[in-house]
Amino acid sequence: MNRGIVLAILSIGTLMAAVDTTIVLLALPSMTISLHTDLYHTIWVLLVYLLVLSVLSTQSGRIGDIVGRSKVYNLGFVIFTLSSLMCGLSSDVYELIAFRFTQAIGGAFLTANSYAIIADYFPPNERGRAYGITSVGWNVGALVGIVLGGVLTTFLGWQYIFFINVPIGAVAVVLGVKNLKDVNTHKSSLDISGTVLLGTSLTLISVGSILIASNGVTMPEVAAILLGIAFLPAFIYNEMKVKNPVINVSLFKEKLLSFSLAASFLQGIGGLSITFLLIMYLQGVRGLSPLDSSLLLTPGYVVASVLAPFMGRFADKGKPGAVAGVGLLFIFASLMIYYFALTPTTPFPEILGITVITGIGSSMFWPSNAAAVMFNAPKQYYGSVSGVSRTLGSIGTALSYVLSITVATLAIPRYVAFEIFLGTNVLDGSVDSTFVNGLHFAFLVSAVIILAASIFSVMGGGTKKETRKNEITVKDRE
């Protein structure tokens, strides 16, 4: 099997998922006008995608363990591509949200199994480079989504941000069916009760958090979050009793795996909030258009894309946890610079330089963290662990959005924060300083989270000195 082709197929899938995360953001104002709705409805075009990824990624990875990761991955391409077509053809916001829901199902199948397929095809000492190459797909996709979203929406219409997926997906489906074959499958049954419990818990927590960001703290939202948390002990108890659990909880006795997953989750919250906060600053305080804001953020994505494969090679030398931890320190440094130096009149070249620092950190973290996670996962749970990693990352993304909007509303009305986030409003100069001070607090909170993630990454260890090898199996409970 040509590993280069495998990497290309996985990178295309990652690129498509990344494009559709960022490309929608810049198109939301146009969608709102075209579909004759309001921002509070349109924002769910973005949020439903993140929500479904959060809920389904773990289960999608487990399905890949059972029926074959390549089969599930290729099915994900088909669902994603067809749903993209239907998104572009939607005539009202409810249709669009519904097809974004199905598109996210395909995205979950893709993202939850990509790490596991690499682990199937590549030995541990070559995975860092492979994860680095696929992370180029993520960074290029995010870059293409940000810039292309503005261009397509401006000159052709928001529908084309979805239509662009169709030819890419069609080619990917053909290549995937021809070249991806199942390497490791494990016959077992699907844990339906665990799937329902985990899905219910994540849905309640995610929806409650998002609604708090949208509407403020009210009893129904708080109750939803508390109820979601209450489901977690029942889920864990279920997983300890069933024969073939969605998540084998004994995996988390492996401290190195748990530390690496914790780092991924915390980076999702603290790292991704940088983008949300900067968009609000550039559009709300500096008055830039969504397209101009995206162009200013581009250098960081370019740096991350170029450096990621090389950083992955460093991770392959045996210390992926350390490489990921150092990368997070770069991100921490960029956040502290924003905290101390960002003002309503900070020169754009300085902001551009800080994005480069963030890009260097991202290029070090993503391939190294993926290598650390999958090295410490047993073969028969590659898909499940890959899904858990993606689930934690998706929840982190949703929480980063909640953090950004919530902190912004400490200084300005909630509806104004929404409009700034979407690029449809610019702050009056009299409140610029107050709003930027609020952003300072958000950057500081994010920096603390990233510092904790860095500590967990370093504790995640390496690949050479561990006596435990990834080929071991977890003893099944009879």
N, C-alpha and C positions, 0 to 999 in steps of 0.2 A: 504493500500500500504506500502510495506517495504521500509522505507526511506534509510536504509543501502544499498539496492540494487540500488536504484536511484542514490545515491552518487557514488557507484562503477561504474555505467555506465557513469555518467558524468565525473568521474576521468579518465576513459579509453579514452574518447573522447578528454579530455584536454591533456592527455599524448601523444596521437597520434599526435595531432597538434603541441605540443612542440617538439616531436622527429623530425618531419619533418622540423622544423625551424632550428634546430642546426645540425642535422645529415648531411645535404647537404653541410654545410660550409667546413667540413674537406674532403669531397669527390670531391670538385671542381677540384683540380689539376688532379686527376685520370680521371675524366670525360673528361677534356680537351684533354688529351692524347688519351683516348680510342675512343672518338668521332671525332678525327682529326679536332679540331677546335682551337679557341684561347680563352684567358681569358675574353675578352670583350663580347664574346657570352655566354660563360659558366656562367658568373656571373648572367645572367638573369634567370638561373634556380633557383637561390635564390631570386632574386628581384621580379620576376613575382608573386611569392607566396605572398610576402608582399604587393605588389600592389593590387592584387585581394582582399585580406583580407581588405585592407583599403577602397576599393570602395564598396564592397558588404556587409560588416557586418551590416550596418544600415538597408539596404533593407532586408537582410535576417532575421533580428530580427522583422521587421515589417510584413513580410510574416508569421512568426511564430505567431504573434498576431492574424492574420486573419484566417489562415487555421489550426492552432494548432501547438504549439511549439514542442511537442513530435514528430509529424509527420515530421516536417521539420528537426528536430535533427536526427531522424532515417534515413531520406533520405540523409542527410549529410554523415552519416556513409557509406552508400552504394556507393555514388559518390566517396568519399575519398578512399575507399578500392579498387574499380575497377580502379580508376585512378592511384593508387600506383602500381598496377600490370602492367598497361600499361607503366608507367614510367620506370619500370625495364626492359621492353621488347623493349624500344626505341632503334632505330638503328642510329639516328643522333640527333644533338643538337636541331634541330627545332621540331622534334617529342617530345623530352623530355620537352622542354619549353611548348609546347601545352598541354601535359598531366599534367604538373605541374599547368597550368592554370586551368584545370578542377578539379584537386586535391584541389586547393585553394578554388574553389566554394564549394566543400564539407566541407572544413575546415571552411569556413565562416558560413555555416549552423550550424556547430557544436558549434563554439565559440560564435556566436552571440546569441544563445538561451540557453546556459548553465546557465548563471547567472539567467535568467528569470525562468527557470524550477525550480531552487532552491527556488526562491521567491514564486513560485506556491506551493511548497510542504512544506516549512518550515516557521514558524512564525518569525517575525522580531527578537525576542530575541534568536533565535537559528541559524540564518543565518551566523553569523560570524564564528562559528565552522564549518558549512557546507562549506563555502567558503574556510576556512583554509584547509579542507580535499581535496577539489578539486584542490587547489593550490599546494598540494603535488604532484598531478598528473602532474602539469605544471613543477615543479622543478625536479621531478624524470624523467620526459620526457626529459627535457633539459639536465640533467645529462647523461641519457642513450644515448641521441642523440650524445652528444659530444664524449663520450668514445666509444660507440658502433660504431659510424661512422668511427672512426679511425681503430678499430679492423676489422670490416666487409670489409672496403675498402682495408685494407692491406692484409688480408688473403683470402677473397672470391671474392671481386670485388664490385664496387660501386652499381651495380644493386641490391645487397642484402639490401642496406639501404632502398629500396622501397619494396622489397619482404617481409621484416619483418612485414610490416603493414597488409599484407593480412590475415594471421591467426588471428591476434588480431582483425582486423576489422570484420571478419566473426563471431567471438564469440560475439562481441559487438552488431552487427546487430540483432542476435538472442535474446540476452538479452534485447535490447532496444525495439524491437517489442513486446516482451512478457510483459515487466514490465512498460514501460513508457506510460502513458495515459494523454490525454489533460485535464487540469484542468480548465483553463480560456481561452476561445476563444471569439472573438468579431467580429461579422459580419460587414464587411465594405469592401469598394473597395480599390484596390491598387492605390497609387498615381503614375501613370506612368510618368507624366510630372516632378514631383519632383524627381523621381528616375533617370530620364535621366539627369536633371540639376545637381544633386548632383554627380552622377557618372562621368559626363563629367568634373566637377570642380576638383574632387579628382584625376582623372586620369591625367589631365593636370598638376596639382601641383606636384603630386608624380613623374611622368615621368620626368618633367622638373628638379626637384631637383636631381633625381638619375643621369640624364645625365650630370648635372653640376659636380657631384662628379666624373663621369667617364671621361668627356671630357674637363672640365674647363668651365668657364663662357663665353658663346657665346650668341648672340642675339636670335637665335631660342629657346634656353632653357629658357632664361629670358622671352621671349614673351609667351611661354607656361604657365609659372607660373603666369604671370600677367593676361593672359586670363582666367586661372582657377580661380583666385581670383575674376575676374570680373563676373564670373557666380554665385558667392555666393549671392550677393544681389538679383539677379533674382530668385534664389532658395528660399531665405527667403520670398520674396514677394509671390511666388507661394504657399508656405506653409501657409501663412496667409490667402489665399483666398480659397484653396480647402477644401472640407468637411472632407476628411480623409487623412491628410498629412502623409508623411513618418516620419517626426519629427514634433510633435506639439510644435511650438515655444513658446507657452505659458508655457510649462514645465520649460523653462529656467528663468521664473520669480521666480521660486523656487530657491532662492539663494543657499541653502545648496546643492541641486543637481548640480547646475552649478559649485560651488566651488570644489566638489568632482570629477566631470568630468575633470575640469581643472587640478587638481592634477594628475589624471591618465595620461593625455596627456603629461604633463611636465616630469613626472617620466619616461615615455616611451622614451623621448628624452635623458634626462640626465643619467638615470640609466642604460639603455641598452648600451649606448656608452662605459661604463666601460669594458664590455666584448670585444667589437671590439678593443678598444685601447690596452687592455692587450694582446690580441692575436697578434697584430702588434708588440708590445714590445717584447714579448717572442719569437716570430718567427724571427723578423727582427733584433733585437739587441742581444738577448741572443742565437740565433741559435737553438732553440728547434724545434723539429718536431711538426706537428699539433697534433699528439696523445699525446706527452709529455706535450705540452702546455695545452691540455684539462685536463689531469690528475692533473695538478697544480691548475686548476680552480675548480676542483671537490669539495673540502671541503665546499666552500661557498654554493653550491647547496644542499649538504647534510644537512648542518645546517638549511637552509631555509626550507627544506622538513620536518625535524624533528620538528621544532618549530612552523610551520604555524598553525596546529590545535589548539595548546595552545594559540597562539596569537589571533586566531579567537574567543576563549572563552572570552578573555579580551574585545574584541570589543563588544561581546554580552552583556556586563555589562552596556552598554549605551553610550560609548564614542568612537565609531569607528574612527571618525575624528582625535581625539587626539592620539590614538594608531598609526594610519597611519602616522601622522605628526612626532611622535617620531621615528618611523621606518625610515622615510626619513632623519632625523637628523643623524642616524647611517650611512646611505649611504653617506650623506654629509661629515661626518667625514672621511670615507674611501677615498673619493675623495681628500680631503685636505691633507691626509697623502701621497697619491700618488704625489700630487703637490709639497709638500715640501721635500719628502724623496726618491722618485724614481730616481735611477741613473743607468747608464749602468752596474753596478756591484752589485746592491742591492741583498742581500742574498735571496735565494728562500724561506726559512722558513718565512722571514718577509712578503713576498708577500702573502704566504699562510695564514698568520695571518690576513692580511688586507681583504682577500676574506671572511674570517669568519665574520668580522664586517659587510661587505656588505650583507652577507647571513642573519644575524640577522635582519638587516633593512628590507630586502625583505620579511622575514617571518612576520613582523609586518604590512607592508604596504598592500600587496595584499589582504588578507582576509578582512582587516579592510576597505580598500577603496571600495571593492565590496559591503560590508554590508552597508556602508554609501550611495553609489549610489542607490542601490535597495530599501533601506528604504524610500528614498525620491521620488520614482517613483510610480505613480498610477498603479493599477493592469492592466488596459487595455493597458498600454504602457510599461509593463515589457520588452517585446521583443524588442521594439524600443529603449528603454533606454539602455538595455543590448548591443544591436547592436552599438549604439552610443559610448558606452564605449570601445567596442572592436575596432571600427573604429579609435578612437582617439589613442588607444594603438598601432595599426598597423602603423598609420601615424608617430607616435613617433618613432617606431622602424626603419622605413625607414629614417627618419630625423637623427636618431642617427648614422646610417651608413654614410649618407651624411656628417655629422659633422666630423666623424672619418677620412674619406678619405680626405676631404677638408683640415683639419688641418695638416694632414700628408704631403700633397703636398706643404705646405708652406716651408718645409725643404728639401724635396727630390722630384725627378721627379715623375709625376703621375703614369707612368707605373711601377716604382719601388714600389710605395705605394700599387698598386694592387697586385704585386707579393709577397710582404711581407704579405699582408692581407691573401693571399691564401697559404702561406707557401712554395713558390717556389723560394724565394730569401732571402739572408741574407746580411745585410748592411756591408760595409767596416768599419773597426774600426774608421776611420778618421771622419766619419759623425755620429757616434753613439750619441755623446753628443748633436749635433745639432738636431737630430731627437727626442731625449728624451726631449729636451727643448720645441720642438713643442708639444709633448704629454702633457707636463706640462700645456701649455696654454689650451689644450683641456680639461684636467681634471678640470682646474679652471672654464672654461665656463660651464661644466657639473655641477660643484658644485653650481654655481649661480642658474642654472635652478632647481636643486634639492631643494635648499633653498626656492625658490619661490613656488615649489610644496608643501613643508612642510607647508608653511603659508596657502595655499589654503586648505590643508587637515584639519588643525585645525579649519579653518573657516567653514568647512563642518559640524561641530557640532556633535551631538549625536543622540540617539534614544529615550531617556526617557523623556527629558524635552520639546520635541517639541509638540506643540498643534496640529500640522498637523499630521495626521496618513496616513500611506501608502495606506489605503483603500479608501481614497477620490478619487473622479473622477475629471477629468478635463472637464469642460463644453464644449461639442461639439459645434462648430460653425455651425449654420444652414445656 
